[in-house]
Amino acid sequence: MIYETIFEQIKSVPNECLADIEEYIGYVMYRHKKNMYETKHNDLSKYFGSIKINKDVLEIQKEMRNEWN
C-alpha cells in the first residue's frame, strides 16, 4: 500500500480506535527492529564453534614468521 492511502484510511478511523492503531504500529516497528538485529548479528559460533585466542597477536605473528623461515 502507498503511504498516502494508509494515512487517508487512518484519518477516517474514529478517535477511540487511534490508541489501538498506535499500539499496533509500535508493535510492528518493534518486531521489525528485532528481526533486523537478529539477521544482522547472527551468532556464527553455533555453526563454526567458538575460537578463543589467549596469545597476544604479535606473538602469533612472530610464530608464523618463524615457521615460514
Phi and psi in degrees as GROMACS dihedral restraints (atoms count N, CA, C in turn):
[ dihedral_restraints ]
;  ai    aj    ak    al  type     phi  dphi    fc
    3     4     5     6     1   -83.3    20    10
    4     5     6     7     1   145.7    20    10
    6     7     8     9     1   -57.7    20    10
    7     8     9    10     1   -39.9    20    10
    9    10    11    12     1   -61.2    20    10
   10    11    12    13     1   -39.1    20    10
   12    13    14    15     1   -64.3    20    10
   13    14    15    16     1   -42.7    20    10
   15    16    17    18     1   -63.4    20    10
   16    17    18    19     1   -43.2    20    10
   18    19    20    21     1   -62.2    20    10
   19    20    21    22     1   -41.3    20    10
   21    22    23    24     1   -64.3    20    10
   22    23    24    25     1   -39.0    20    10
   24    25    26    27     1   -67.7    20    10
   25    26    27    28     1   -39.0    20    10
   27    28    29    30     1   -66.6    20    10
   28    29    30    31     1   -36.8    20    10
   30    31    32    33     1   -63.7    20    10
   31    32    33    34     1   -28.8    20    10
   33    34    35    36     1   -83.7    20    10
   34    35    36    37     1    -6.5    20    10
   36    37    38    39     1   -79.3    20    10
   37    38    39    40     1   142.5    20    10
   39    40    41    42     1   -62.2    20    10
   40    41    42    43     1   151.8    20    10
   42    43    44    45     1   -60.7    20    10
   43    44    45    46     1   -28.1    20    10
   45    46    47    48     1   -64.8    20    10
   46    47    48    49     1   -26.1    20    10
   48    49    50    51     1   -92.0    20    10
   49    50    51    52     1    -9.1    20    10
   51    52    53    54     1   -63.8    20    10
   52    53    54    55     1   -33.5    20    10
   54    55    56    57     1   -64.5    20    10
   55    56    57    58     1   -40.3    20    10
   57    58    59    60     1   -65.6    20    10
   58    59    60    61     1   -39.5    20    10
   60    61    62    63     1   -65.3    20    10
   61    62    63    64     1   -41.5    20    10
   63    64    65    66     1   -62.0    20    10
   64    65    66    67     1   -42.6    20    10
   66    67    68    69     1   -64.0    20    10
   67    68    69    70     1   -41.1    20    10
   69    70    71    72     1   -65.6    20    10
   70    71    72    73     1   -43.5    20    10
   72    73    74    75     1   -63.9    20    10
   73    74    75    76     1   -39.5    20    10
   75    76    77    78     1   -61.2    20    10
   76    77    78    79     1   -40.4    20    10
   78    79    80    81     1   -65.5    20    10
   79    80    81    82     1   -43.4    20    10
   81    82    83    84     1   -62.0    20    10
   82    83    84    85     1   -42.1    20    10
   84    85    86    87     1   -65.6    20    10
   85    86    87    88     1   -39.6    20    10
   87    88    89    90     1   -60.8    20    10
   88    89    90    91     1   -46.7    20    10
   90    91    92    93     1   -64.1    20    10
   91    92    93    94     1   -38.3    20    10
   93    94    95    96     1   -63.9    20    10
   94    95    96    97     1   -46.3    20    10
   96    97    98    99     1   -63.8    20    10
   97    98    99   100     1   -40.2    20    10
   99   100   101   102     1   -64.6    20    10
  100   101   102   103     1   -43.8    20    10
  102   103   104   105     1   -65.9    20    10
  103   104   105   106     1   -37.9    20    10
  105   106   107   108     1   -64.6    20    10
  106   107   108   109     1   -41.0    20    10
  108   109   110   111     1   -66.2    20    10
  109   110   111   112     1   -42.4    20    10
  111   112   113   114     1   -66.7    20    10
  112   113   114   115     1   -38.7    20    10
  114   115   116   117     1   -75.2    20    10
  115   116   117   118     1   -28.0    20    10
  117   118   119   120     1   -79.2    20    10
  118   119   120   121     1   -36.5    20    10
  120   121   122   123     1  -116.1    20    10
  121   122   123   124     1    57.6    20    10
  123   124   125   126     1   -68.7    20    10
  124   125   126   127     1   144.5    20    10
  126   127   128   129     1   -85.4    20    10
  127   128   129   130     1   101.4    20    10
  129   130   131   132     1   -77.5    20    10
  130   131   132   133     1    -9.0    20    10
  132   133   134   135     1   -65.1    20    10
  133   134   135   136     1   -25.6    20    10
  135   136   137   138     1   -70.6    20    10
  136   137   138   139     1   -20.7    20    10
  138   139   140   141     1   -95.4    20    10
  139   140   141   142     1   -38.7    20    10
  141   142   143   144     1  -112.7    20    10
  142   143   144   145     1    -4.6    20    10
  144   145   146   147     1    82.4    20    10
  145   146   147   148     1   168.9    20    10
  147   148   149   150     1  -100.1    20    10
  148   149   150   151     1   143.5    20    10
  150   151   152   153     1  -113.0    20    10
  151   152   153   154     1   124.3    20    10
  153   154   155   156     1  -116.5    20    10
  154   155   156   157     1   119.2    20    10
  156   157   158   159     1  -108.5    20    10
  157   158   159   160     1   114.2    20    10
  159   160   161   162     1   -94.5    20    10
  160   161   162   163     1   -13.5    20    10
  162   163   164   165     1   -87.5    20    10
  163   164   165   166     1   159.1    20    10
  165   166   167   168     1   -71.7    20    10
  166   167   168   169     1   144.8    20    10
  168   169   170   171     1   -62.1    20    10
  169   170   171   172     1   -37.2    20    10
  171   172   173   174     1   -66.0    20    10
  172   173   174   175     1   -35.6    20    10
  174   175   176   177     1   -64.8    20    10
  175   176   177   178     1   -40.7    20    10
  177   178   179   180     1   -63.7    20    10
  178   179   180   181     1   -42.0    20    10
  180   181   182   183     1   -62.8    20    10
  181   182   183   184     1   -41.6    20    10
  183   184   185   186     1   -63.3    20    10
  184   185   186   187     1   -42.1    20    10
  186   187   188   189     1   -62.4    20    10
  187   188   189   190     1   -41.0    20    10
  189   190   191   192     1   -65.9    20    10
  190   191   192   193     1   -40.4    20    10
  192   193   194   195     1   -63.7    20    10
  193   194   195   196     1   -40.9    20    10
  195   196   197   198     1   -64.3    20    10
  196   197   198   199     1   -35.0    20    10
  198   199   200   201     1   -67.6    20    10
  199   200   201   202     1   -35.1    20    10
  201   202   203   204     1   -73.3    20    10
  202   203   204   205     1   -29.1    20    10
